Amino acid sequence: MRQIVYKIATVIDWRQAAASGFYAGSADDVRDGFIHLSSKSQLAGTLEKHFRGKTGLVLVAFEEDKLAPDLKWETSRGGELFPHLYASLPVANALWERTLDTAPAGTPLIQDEWFAC
C-alpha cells in the first residue's frame, strides 16, 4: 500500500506554486528549514492546532516515495513522527488538491471520500 502525505497551504500560495512548478513552503516552513507535511491520521490535529479560524486553504496529496530522498519522518508534536520535506514540493507530483471549507467552529473540514483514491 502506498503511503500518502499531505500539505495544507493557502490557495494563494498554491496557485503561485502551480505557476512556478514548485511550492517553496509557508513562512513557518521557511523559518523551520523544511516543509511541514502530515499523514492522514495527523491531519485533524494539524488543522485544529495550526489552521483554526483560517480560510482560503487547500489540501494537497503526495505519494511519499515521489518525495524521496528529501522526505524525513521526524519527532514532533507529542513525540509523534511527522513527515518533513527538505526540498521544494514539485507541483507536478501532486496526486490531487481539494479546497477546504471551514466548519462553524472555525476548523477547516476534510471529506472522507477524498481519501478513497
Summary of the structure (lengths in Angstrom):
residues: 117
radius of gyration: 13.3
end to end distance: 11.8
largest distance: 39.5
contacts: 314
relative contact order: 0.25
helix: 36%
strand: 36%
